[in-house]
Amino acid sequence: MKYNSTRNRSVSVSAAQAIAQGISADGGLFVPVEIPALDVSLDELAKMSYQETAYAVMSKFLTDFTEGELKHCIDSAYDEKF
């Protein structure tokens, strides 16, 4: 998945680059080139844990991260204190 600057569509970076950079050099925000479809229905999402839902959504937007990396970050952010 690529992310473009809101000020200059020719500026295109990966999710990891957008996260590391924060804001585009031209002052624009990074937005996804497209909004991906989820592999699960809303009914299925409603039955998932927060962590499972987060993974189902984030894995579509953060495609340059491995499943293990994403799940580790999600589990660390949304542990038993959440």
Solvent accessible surface area in square Angstrom, and as a share of the most:
residue,aa,sasa,rsa
1,M,51,0.23
2,K,103,0.44
3,Y,20,0.08
4,N,25,0.13
5,S,2,0.01
6,T,78,0.45
7,R,170,0.62
8,N,65,0.33
9,R,205,0.75
10,S,95,0.62
11,V,45,0.26
12,S,56,0.36
13,V,18,0.10
14,S,22,0.14
15,A,2,0.01
16,A,40,0.31
17,Q,97,0.43
18,A,12,0.09
19,I,111,0.56
20,A,92,0.71
21,Q,89,0.39
22,G,46,0.44
23,I,99,0.50
24,S,5,0.03
25,A,103,0.80
26,D,53,0.27
27,G,35,0.34
28,G,2,0.02
29,L,109,0.54
30,F,29,0.12
31,V,65,0.37
32,P,36,0.23
33,V,87,0.50
34,E,112,0.50
35,I,136,0.69
36,P,30,0.19
37,A,86,0.67
38,L,62,0.31
39,D,119,0.62
40,V,39,0.22
41,S,56,0.36
42,L,147,0.73
43,D,104,0.54
44,E,88,0.39
45,L,26,0.13
46,A,88,0.68
47,K,175,0.74
48,M,56,0.25
49,S,51,0.33
50,Y,112,0.43
51,Q,53,0.23
52,E,95,0.43
53,T,36,0.21
54,A,14,0.11
55,Y,53,0.20
56,A,18,0.14
57,V,52,0.30
58,M,65,0.29
59,S,29,0.18
60,K,47,0.20
61,F,49,0.20
62,L,29,0.14
63,T,74,0.43
64,D,69,0.36
65,F,65,0.27
66,T,81,0.47
67,E,96,0.43
68,G,49,0.47
69,E,87,0.39
70,L,8,0.04
71,K,83,0.35
72,H,127,0.56
73,C,75,0.45
74,I,5,0.02
75,D,79,0.41
76,S,67,0.43
77,A,66,0.51
78,Y,61,0.23
79,D,44,0.23
80,E,160,0.72
81,K,168,0.71
82,F,140,0.58
